[in-house]
């Protein structure tokens, strides 16, 4: 069938969708509108050593915010068909 390119070769690149309600899909997934994300920032996180071989976070709040952020990213990727 051959490869089809989506570009006008303009210097500013290619945009998919012009508004947040435009539907976009990848790899045959169902098209979806722009997804919202609840995590806007992850707390400043510093890895600390609890022993010579075990690393963790300074607080449980830091660890929880990182876990929530990663979960949100994974959901967004799955919703766009970029991950399962």
Phi and psi restraints in degrees (range 20) as a CNS / XPLOR table:
assign (resid 1 and name C) (resid 2 and name N)
       (resid 2 and name CA) (resid 2 and name C) 1.0 91.4 20.0 2
assign (resid 2 and name N) (resid 2 and name CA)
       (resid 2 and name C) (resid 3 and name N) 1.0 158.5 20.0 2
assign (resid 2 and name C) (resid 3 and name N)
       (resid 3 and name CA) (resid 3 and name C) 1.0 -85.1 20.0 2
assign (resid 3 and name N) (resid 3 and name CA)
       (resid 3 and name C) (resid 4 and name N) 1.0 137.3 20.0 2
assign (resid 3 and name C) (resid 4 and name N)
       (resid 4 and name CA) (resid 4 and name C) 1.0 -114.1 20.0 2
assign (resid 4 and name N) (resid 4 and name CA)
       (resid 4 and name C) (resid 5 and name N) 1.0 130.5 20.0 2
assign (resid 4 and name C) (resid 5 and name N)
       (resid 5 and name CA) (resid 5 and name C) 1.0 -101.3 20.0 2
assign (resid 5 and name N) (resid 5 and name CA)
       (resid 5 and name C) (resid 6 and name N) 1.0 138.2 20.0 2
assign (resid 5 and name C) (resid 6 and name N)
       (resid 6 and name CA) (resid 6 and name C) 1.0 -107.1 20.0 2
assign (resid 6 and name N) (resid 6 and name CA)
       (resid 6 and name C) (resid 7 and name N) 1.0 90.3 20.0 2
assign (resid 6 and name C) (resid 7 and name N)
       (resid 7 and name CA) (resid 7 and name C) 1.0 -163.8 20.0 2
assign (resid 7 and name N) (resid 7 and name CA)
       (resid 7 and name C) (resid 8 and name N) 1.0 151.3 20.0 2
assign (resid 7 and name C) (resid 8 and name N)
       (resid 8 and name CA) (resid 8 and name C) 1.0 -108.5 20.0 2
assign (resid 8 and name N) (resid 8 and name CA)
       (resid 8 and name C) (resid 9 and name N) 1.0 7.4 20.0 2
assign (resid 8 and name C) (resid 9 and name N)
       (resid 9 and name CA) (resid 9 and name C) 1.0 57.4 20.0 2
assign (resid 9 and name N) (resid 9 and name CA)
       (resid 9 and name C) (resid 10 and name N) 1.0 27.4 20.0 2
assign (resid 9 and name C) (resid 10 and name N)
       (resid 10 and name CA) (resid 10 and name C) 1.0 -73.4 20.0 2
assign (resid 10 and name N) (resid 10 and name CA)
       (resid 10 and name C) (resid 11 and name N) 1.0 155.9 20.0 2
assign (resid 10 and name C) (resid 11 and name N)
       (resid 11 and name CA) (resid 11 and name C) 1.0 -69.1 20.0 2
assign (resid 11 and name N) (resid 11 and name CA)
       (resid 11 and name C) (resid 12 and name N) 1.0 -16.9 20.0 2
assign (resid 11 and name C) (resid 12 and name N)
       (resid 12 and name CA) (resid 12 and name C) 1.0 -92.7 20.0 2
assign (resid 12 and name N) (resid 12 and name CA)
       (resid 12 and name C) (resid 13 and name N) 1.0 0.0 20.0 2
assign (resid 12 and name C) (resid 13 and name N)
       (resid 13 and name CA) (resid 13 and name C) 1.0 92.7 20.0 2
assign (resid 13 and name N) (resid 13 and name CA)
       (resid 13 and name C) (resid 14 and name N) 1.0 -167.0 20.0 2
assign (resid 13 and name C) (resid 14 and name N)
       (resid 14 and name CA) (resid 14 and name C) 1.0 -121.9 20.0 2
assign (resid 14 and name N) (resid 14 and name CA)
       (resid 14 and name C) (resid 15 and name N) 1.0 135.3 20.0 2
assign (resid 14 and name C) (resid 15 and name N)
       (resid 15 and name CA) (resid 15 and name C) 1.0 -111.2 20.0 2
assign (resid 15 and name N) (resid 15 and name CA)
       (resid 15 and name C) (resid 16 and name N) 1.0 135.0 20.0 2
assign (resid 15 and name C) (resid 16 and name N)
       (resid 16 and name CA) (resid 16 and name C) 1.0 -103.2 20.0 2
assign (resid 16 and name N) (resid 16 and name CA)
       (resid 16 and name C) (resid 17 and name N) 1.0 118.3 20.0 2
assign (resid 16 and name C) (resid 17 and name N)
       (resid 17 and name CA) (resid 17 and name C) 1.0 82.0 20.0 2
assign (resid 17 and name N) (resid 17 and name CA)
       (resid 17 and name C) (resid 18 and name N) 1.0 142.8 20.0 2
assign (resid 17 and name C) (resid 18 and name N)
       (resid 18 and name CA) (resid 18 and name C) 1.0 -111.1 20.0 2
assign (resid 18 and name N) (resid 18 and name CA)
       (resid 18 and name C) (resid 19 and name N) 1.0 -16.9 20.0 2
assign (resid 18 and name C) (resid 19 and name N)
       (resid 19 and name CA) (resid 19 and name C) 1.0 -135.5 20.0 2
assign (resid 19 and name N) (resid 19 and name CA)
       (resid 19 and name C) (resid 20 and name N) 1.0 167.4 20.0 2
assign (resid 19 and name C) (resid 20 and name N)
       (resid 20 and name CA) (resid 20 and name C) 1.0 -68.6 20.0 2
assign (resid 20 and name N) (resid 20 and name CA)
       (resid 20 and name C) (resid 21 and name N) 1.0 -12.9 20.0 2
assign (resid 20 and name C) (resid 21 and name N)
       (resid 21 and name CA) (resid 21 and name C) 1.0 -95.1 20.0 2
assign (resid 21 and name N) (resid 21 and name CA)
       (resid 21 and name C) (resid 22 and name N) 1.0 -7.7 20.0 2
assign (resid 21 and name C) (resid 22 and name N)
       (resid 22 and name CA) (resid 22 and name C) 1.0 -65.3 20.0 2
assign (resid 22 and name N) (resid 22 and name CA)
       (resid 22 and name C) (resid 23 and name N) 1.0 142.0 20.0 2
assign (resid 22 and name C) (resid 23 and name N)
       (resid 23 and name CA) (resid 23 and name C) 1.0 -94.3 20.0 2
assign (resid 23 and name N) (resid 23 and name CA)
       (resid 23 and name C) (resid 24 and name N) 1.0 137.7 20.0 2
assign (resid 23 and name C) (resid 24 and name N)
       (resid 24 and name CA) (resid 24 and name C) 1.0 -136.2 20.0 2
assign (resid 24 and name N) (resid 24 and name CA)
       (resid 24 and name C) (resid 25 and name N) 1.0 143.5 20.0 2
assign (resid 24 and name C) (resid 25 and name N)
       (resid 25 and name CA) (resid 25 and name C) 1.0 -141.6 20.0 2
assign (resid 25 and name N) (resid 25 and name CA)
       (resid 25 and name C) (resid 26 and name N) 1.0 158.2 20.0 2
assign (resid 25 and name C) (resid 26 and name N)
       (resid 26 and name CA) (resid 26 and name C) 1.0 -133.6 20.0 2
assign (resid 26 and name N) (resid 26 and name CA)
       (resid 26 and name C) (resid 27 and name N) 1.0 146.4 20.0 2
assign (resid 26 and name C) (resid 27 and name N)
       (resid 27 and name CA) (resid 27 and name C) 1.0 54.1 20.0 2
assign (resid 27 and name N) (resid 27 and name CA)
       (resid 27 and name C) (resid 28 and name N) 1.0 38.6 20.0 2
assign (resid 27 and name C) (resid 28 and name N)
       (resid 28 and name CA) (resid 28 and name C) 1.0 77.3 20.0 2
assign (resid 28 and name N) (resid 28 and name CA)
       (resid 28 and name C) (resid 29 and name N) 1.0 7.0 20.0 2
assign (resid 28 and name C) (resid 29 and name N)
       (resid 29 and name CA) (resid 29 and name C) 1.0 -73.2 20.0 2
assign (resid 29 and name N) (resid 29 and name CA)
       (resid 29 and name C) (resid 30 and name N) 1.0 164.6 20.0 2
assign (resid 29 and name C) (resid 30 and name N)
       (resid 30 and name CA) (resid 30 and name C) 1.0 -66.6 20.0 2
assign (resid 30 and name N) (resid 30 and name CA)
       (resid 30 and name C) (resid 31 and name N) 1.0 135.3 20.0 2
assign (resid 30 and name C) (resid 31 and name N)
       (resid 31 and name CA) (resid 31 and name C) 1.0 -62.8 20.0 2
assign (resid 31 and name N) (resid 31 and name CA)
       (resid 31 and name C) (resid 32 and name N) 1.0 139.9 20.0 2
assign (resid 31 and name C) (resid 32 and name N)
       (resid 32 and name CA) (resid 32 and name C) 1.0 -132.5 20.0 2
assign (resid 32 and name N) (resid 32 and name CA)
       (resid 32 and name C) (resid 33 and name N) 1.0 155.2 20.0 2
assign (resid 32 and name C) (resid 33 and name N)
       (resid 33 and name CA) (resid 33 and name C) 1.0 -76.6 20.0 2
assign (resid 33 and name N) (resid 33 and name CA)
       (resid 33 and name C) (resid 34 and name N) 1.0 169.6 20.0 2
assign (resid 33 and name C) (resid 34 and name N)
       (resid 34 and name CA) (resid 34 and name C) 1.0 -55.5 20.0 2
assign (resid 34 and name N) (resid 34 and name CA)
       (resid 34 and name C) (resid 35 and name N) 1.0 130.8 20.0 2
assign (resid 34 and name C) (resid 35 and name N)
       (resid 35 and name CA) (resid 35 and name C) 1.0 -85.0 20.0 2
assign (resid 35 and name N) (resid 35 and name CA)
       (resid 35 and name C) (resid 36 and name N) 1.0 146.6 20.0 2
assign (resid 35 and name C) (resid 36 and name N)
       (resid 36 and name CA) (resid 36 and name C) 1.0 -94.9 20.0 2
assign (resid 36 and name N) (resid 36 and name CA)
       (resid 36 and name C) (resid 37 and name N) 1.0 158.6 20.0 2
assign (resid 36 and name C) (resid 37 and name N)
       (resid 37 and name CA) (resid 37 and name C) 1.0 -133.0 20.0 2
assign (resid 37 and name N) (resid 37 and name CA)
       (resid 37 and name C) (resid 38 and name N) 1.0 137.3 20.0 2
assign (resid 37 and name C) (resid 38 and name N)
       (resid 38 and name CA) (resid 38 and name C) 1.0 -87.8 20.0 2
assign (resid 38 and name N) (resid 38 and name CA)
       (resid 38 and name C) (resid 39 and name N) 1.0 -26.5 20.0 2
assign (resid 38 and name C) (resid 39 and name N)
       (resid 39 and name CA) (resid 39 and name C) 1.0 -87.0 20.0 2
assign (resid 39 and name N) (resid 39 and name CA)
       (resid 39 and name C) (resid 40 and name N) 1.0 117.2 20.0 2
assign (resid 39 and name C) (resid 40 and name N)
       (resid 40 and name CA) (resid 40 and name C) 1.0 -101.1 20.0 2
assign (resid 40 and name N) (resid 40 and name CA)
       (resid 40 and name C) (resid 41 and name N) 1.0 -27.8 20.0 2
assign (resid 40 and name C) (resid 41 and name N)
       (resid 41 and name CA) (resid 41 and name C) 1.0 -144.9 20.0 2
assign (resid 41 and name N) (resid 41 and name CA)
       (resid 41 and name C) (resid 42 and name N) 1.0 154.8 20.0 2
assign (resid 41 and name C) (resid 42 and name N)
       (resid 42 and name CA) (resid 42 and name C) 1.0 -109.0 20.0 2
assign (resid 42 and name N) (resid 42 and name CA)
       (resid 42 and name C) (resid 43 and name N) 1.0 131.9 20.0 2
assign (resid 42 and name C) (resid 43 and name N)
       (resid 43 and name CA) (resid 43 and name C) 1.0 -50.8 20.0 2
assign (resid 43 and name N) (resid 43 and name CA)
       (resid 43 and name C) (resid 44 and name N) 1.0 144.2 20.0 2
assign (resid 43 and name C) (resid 44 and name N)
       (resid 44 and name CA) (resid 44 and name C) 1.0 -54.3 20.0 2
assign (resid 44 and name N) (resid 44 and name CA)
       (resid 44 and name C) (resid 45 and name N) 1.0 121.2 20.0 2
assign (resid 44 and name C) (resid 45 and name N)
       (resid 45 and name CA) (resid 45 and name C) 1.0 -118.9 20.0 2
assign (resid 45 and name N) (resid 45 and name CA)
       (resid 45 and name C) (resid 46 and name N) 1.0 132.5 20.0 2
assign (resid 45 and name C) (resid 46 and name N)
       (resid 46 and name CA) (resid 46 and name C) 1.0 -123.0 20.0 2
assign (resid 46 and name N) (resid 46 and name CA)
       (resid 46 and name C) (resid 47 and name N) 1.0 126.1 20.0 2
assign (resid 46 and name C) (resid 47 and name N)
       (resid 47 and name CA) (resid 47 and name C) 1.0 -73.6 20.0 2
assign (resid 47 and name N) (resid 47 and name CA)
       (resid 47 and name C) (resid 48 and name N) 1.0 134.6 20.0 2
assign (resid 47 and name C) (resid 48 and name N)
       (resid 48 and name CA) (resid 48 and name C) 1.0 -124.1 20.0 2
assign (resid 48 and name N) (resid 48 and name CA)
       (resid 48 and name C) (resid 49 and name N) 1.0 150.2 20.0 2
assign (resid 48 and name C) (resid 49 and name N)
       (resid 49 and name CA) (resid 49 and name C) 1.0 -94.2 20.0 2
assign (resid 49 and name N) (resid 49 and name CA)
       (resid 49 and name C) (resid 50 and name N) 1.0 122.2 20.0 2
assign (resid 49 and name C) (resid 50 and name N)
       (resid 50 and name CA) (resid 50 and name C) 1.0 -88.5 20.0 2
assign (resid 50 and name N) (resid 50 and name CA)
       (resid 50 and name C) (resid 51 and name N) 1.0 -25.5 20.0 2
assign (resid 50 and name C) (resid 51 and name N)
       (resid 51 and name CA) (resid 51 and name C) 1.0 -146.7 20.0 2
assign (resid 51 and name N) (resid 51 and name CA)
       (resid 51 and name C) (resid 52 and name N) 1.0 -174.1 20.0 2
assign (resid 51 and name C) (resid 52 and name N)
       (resid 52 and name CA) (resid 52 and name C) 1.0 -68.4 20.0 2
assign (resid 52 and name N) (resid 52 and name CA)
       (resid 52 and name C) (resid 53 and name N) 1.0 -17.8 20.0 2
assign (resid 52 and name C) (resid 53 and name N)
       (resid 53 and name CA) (resid 53 and name C) 1.0 -124.5 20.0 2
assign (resid 53 and name N) (resid 53 and name CA)
       (resid 53 and name C) (resid 54 and name N) 1.0 -2.5 20.0 2
assign (resid 53 and name C) (resid 54 and name N)
       (resid 54 and name CA) (resid 54 and name C) 1.0 -117.7 20.0 2
assign (resid 54 and name N) (resid 54 and name CA)
       (resid 54 and name C) (resid 55 and name N) 1.0 129.3 20.0 2
assign (resid 54 and name C) (resid 55 and name N)
       (resid 55 and name CA) (resid 55 and name C) 1.0 -115.3 20.0 2
assign (resid 55 and name N) (resid 55 and name CA)
       (resid 55 and name C) (resid 56 and name N) 1.0 147.5 20.0 2
assign (resid 55 and name C) (resid 56 and name N)
       (resid 56 and name CA) (resid 56 and name C) 1.0 -152.8 20.0 2
assign (resid 56 and name N) (resid 56 and name CA)
       (resid 56 and name C) (resid 57 and name N) 1.0 -158.3 20.0 2
assign (resid 56 and name C) (resid 57 and name N)
       (resid 57 and name CA) (resid 57 and name C) 1.0 -109.6 20.0 2
assign (resid 57 and name N) (resid 57 and name CA)
       (resid 57 and name C) (resid 58 and name N) 1.0 161.0 20.0 2
assign (resid 57 and name C) (resid 58 and name N)
       (resid 58 and name CA) (resid 58 and name C) 1.0 -67.2 20.0 2
assign (resid 58 and name N) (resid 58 and name CA)
       (resid 58 and name C) (resid 59 and name N) 1.0 -34.5 20.0 2
assign (resid 58 and name C) (resid 59 and name N)
       (resid 59 and name CA) (resid 59 and name C) 1.0 -140.1 20.0 2
assign (resid 59 and name N) (resid 59 and name CA)
       (resid 59 and name C) (resid 60 and name N) 1.0 161.3 20.0 2
assign (resid 59 and name C) (resid 60 and name N)
       (resid 60 and name CA) (resid 60 and name C) 1.0 -68.2 20.0 2
assign (resid 60 and name N) (resid 60 and name CA)
       (resid 60 and name C) (resid 61 and name N) 1.0 -28.1 20.0 2
assign (resid 60 and name C) (resid 61 and name N)
       (resid 61 and name CA) (resid 61 and name C) 1.0 -61.4 20.0 2
assign (resid 61 and name N) (resid 61 and name CA)
       (resid 61 and name C) (resid 62 and name N) 1.0 -43.3 20.0 2
assign (resid 61 and name C) (resid 62 and name N)
       (resid 62 and name CA) (resid 62 and name C) 1.0 -61.1 20.0 2
assign (resid 62 and name N) (resid 62 and name CA)
       (resid 62 and name C) (resid 63 and name N) 1.0 -48.0 20.0 2
assign (resid 62 and name C) (resid 63 and name N)
       (resid 63 and name CA) (resid 63 and name C) 1.0 -60.9 20.0 2
assign (resid 63 and name N) (resid 63 and name CA)
       (resid 63 and name C) (resid 64 and name N) 1.0 -44.9 20.0 2
assign (resid 63 and name C) (resid 64 and name N)
       (resid 64 and name CA) (resid 64 and name C) 1.0 -63.7 20.0 2
assign (resid 64 and name N) (resid 64 and name CA)
       (resid 64 and name C) (resid 65 and name N) 1.0 -39.7 20.0 2
assign (resid 64 and name C) (resid 65 and name N)
       (resid 65 and name CA) (resid 65 and name C) 1.0 -66.4 20.0 2
assign (resid 65 and name N) (resid 65 and name CA)
       (resid 65 and name C) (resid 66 and name N) 1.0 -37.0 20.0 2
assign (resid 65 and name C) (resid 66 and name N)
       (resid 66 and name CA) (resid 66 and name C) 1.0 -66.0 20.0 2
assign (resid 66 and name N) (resid 66 and name CA)
       (resid 66 and name C) (resid 67 and name N) 1.0 -42.8 20.0 2
assign (resid 66 and name C) (resid 67 and name N)
       (resid 67 and name CA) (resid 67 and name C) 1.0 -63.2 20.0 2
assign (resid 67 and name N) (resid 67 and name CA)
       (resid 67 and name C) (resid 68 and name N) 1.0 -43.2 20.0 2
assign (resid 67 and name C) (resid 68 and name N)
       (resid 68 and name CA) (resid 68 and name C) 1.0 -63.2 20.0 2
assign (resid 68 and name N) (resid 68 and name CA)
       (resid 68 and name C) (resid 69 and name N) 1.0 -43.1 20.0 2
assign (resid 68 and name C) (resid 69 and name N)
       (resid 69 and name CA) (resid 69 and name C) 1.0 -63.4 20.0 2
assign (resid 69 and name N) (resid 69 and name CA)
       (resid 69 and name C) (resid 70 and name N) 1.0 -44.3 20.0 2
assign (resid 69 and name C) (resid 70 and name N)
       (resid 70 and name CA) (resid 70 and name C) 1.0 -64.1 20.0 2
assign (resid 70 and name N) (resid 70 and name CA)
       (resid 70 and name C) (resid 71 and name N) 1.0 -40.4 20.0 2
assign (resid 70 and name C) (resid 71 and name N)
       (resid 71 and name CA) (resid 71 and name C) 1.0 -61.8 20.0 2
assign (resid 71 and name N) (resid 71 and name CA)
       (resid 71 and name C) (resid 72 and name N) 1.0 -42.5 20.0 2
assign (resid 71 and name C) (resid 72 and name N)
       (resid 72 and name CA) (resid 72 and name C) 1.0 -62.0 20.0 2
assign (resid 72 and name N) (resid 72 and name CA)
       (resid 72 and name C) (resid 73 and name N) 1.0 -42.8 20.0 2
assign (resid 72 and name C) (resid 73 and name N)
       (resid 73 and name CA) (resid 73 and name C) 1.0 -62.6 20.0 2
assign (resid 73 and name N) (resid 73 and name CA)
       (resid 73 and name C) (resid 74 and name N) 1.0 -44.1 20.0 2
assign (resid 73 and name C) (resid 74 and name N)
       (resid 74 and name CA) (resid 74 and name C) 1.0 -62.1 20.0 2
assign (resid 74 and name N) (resid 74 and name CA)
       (resid 74 and name C) (resid 75 and name N) 1.0 -40.8 20.0 2
assign (resid 74 and name C) (resid 75 and name N)
       (resid 75 and name CA) (resid 75 and name C) 1.0 -64.1 20.0 2
assign (resid 75 and name N) (resid 75 and name CA)
       (resid 75 and name C) (resid 76 and name N) 1.0 -42.2 20.0 2
assign (resid 75 and name C) (resid 76 and name N)
       (resid 76 and name CA) (resid 76 and name C) 1.0 -62.1 20.0 2
assign (resid 76 and name N) (resid 76 and name CA)
       (resid 76 and name C) (resid 77 and name N) 1.0 -45.2 20.0 2
assign (resid 76 and name C) (resid 77 and name N)
       (resid 77 and name CA) (resid 77 and name C) 1.0 -61.5 20.0 2
assign (resid 77 and name N) (resid 77 and name CA)
       (resid 77 and name C) (resid 78 and name N) 1.0 -42.7 20.0 2
assign (resid 77 and name C) (resid 78 and name N)
       (resid 78 and name CA) (resid 78 and name C) 1.0 -65.3 20.0 2
assign (resid 78 and name N) (resid 78 and name CA)
       (resid 78 and name C) (resid 79 and name N) 1.0 -42.9 20.0 2
assign (resid 78 and name C) (resid 79 and name N)
       (resid 79 and name CA) (resid 79 and name C) 1.0 -62.8 20.0 2
assign (resid 79 and name N) (resid 79 and name CA)
       (resid 79 and name C) (resid 80 and name N) 1.0 -30.4 20.0 2
assign (resid 79 and name C) (resid 80 and name N)
       (resid 80 and name CA) (resid 80 and name C) 1.0 -87.2 20.0 2
assign (resid 80 and name N) (resid 80 and name CA)
       (resid 80 and name C) (resid 81 and name N) 1.0 -3.7 20.0 2
assign (resid 80 and name C) (resid 81 and name N)
       (resid 81 and name CA) (resid 81 and name C) 1.0 80.8 20.0 2
assign (resid 81 and name N) (resid 81 and name CA)
       (resid 81 and name C) (resid 82 and name N) 1.0 14.1 20.0 2
assign (resid 81 and name C) (resid 82 and name N)
       (resid 82 and name CA) (resid 82 and name C) 1.0 -93.5 20.0 2
assign (resid 82 and name N) (resid 82 and name CA)
       (resid 82 and name C) (resid 83 and name N) 1.0 -1.3 20.0 2
assign (resid 82 and name C) (resid 83 and name N)
       (resid 83 and name CA) (resid 83 and name C) 1.0 -162.1 20.0 2
assign (resid 83 and name N) (resid 83 and name CA)
       (resid 83 and name C) (resid 84 and name N) 1.0 165.4 20.0 2
